Amino acid sequence: MNDVFDIRSDLLKLRKTILPMRDLLYRIINSERLHIPAEQKAYFNDIYDHLIKLTSMVEANRDMTSDMRQLPFTQRQSDELYYDDINNYLLYFHPSHLCRRVIWDEL
């Protein structure tokens, strides 16, 4: 579980690095004040596309680590519900309970 937290921490650091770079490149590419030659603009657009892909990959991995953190709790809840169902089933069909039902139905 500590590995998941470490990975998530690394992803957050990476995200904090990528997002400002992406925003800056967007401003540079779409700026009317800067006169960037077409050759360089194509280069910046390529970098910007890579940063967008990296951002989506980081977000997807953050979501996955979040799901991985919640998995033990979800599994535990599922197990508890399963055992509650079994206990209720066993109690319902327990011989003493069946006798009570038969007696109650006769009254």
FENHU-V679833 format. One record per residue. RES is the residue in one letter. NEAR is the number of other C-alpha atoms within 12 Angstrom. Layout:
BEGIN
[[RES;NEAR] [RES;NEAR]]
END
This chain:
BEGIN
[[M;15] [N;11] [D;12] [V;21] [F;19] [D;15] [I;22] [R;26] [S;19] [D;18] [L;28] [L;23] [K;18] [L;23] [R;26] [K;18] [T;18] [I;27] [L;25] [P;18] [M;23] [R;27] [D;22] [L;19] [L;26] [Y;22] [R;18] [I;24] [I;27] [N;17] [S;14] [E;10] [R;9] [L;13] [H;13] [I;17] [P;12] [A;12] [E;12] [Q;16] [K;21] [A;16] [Y;17] [F;25] [N;23] [D;18] [I;23] [Y;27] [D;21] [H;19] [L;26] [I;23] [K;18] [L;23] [T;27] [S;20] [M;19] [V;27] [E;23] [A;18] [N;23] [R;26] [D;19] [M;19] [T;25] [S;21] [D;19] [M;21] [R;21] [Q;17] [L;16] [P;14] [F;14] [T;14] [Q;15] [R;13] [Q;14] [S;14] [D;14] [E;14] [L;14] [Y;14] [Y;15] [D;14] [D;14] [I;15] [N;14] [N;14] [Y;15] [L;15] [L;16] [Y;16] [F;16] [H;15] [P;13] [S;13] [H;16] [L;16] [C;14] [R;16] [R;15] [V;13] [I;11] [W;10] [D;9] [E;8] [L;7]]
END
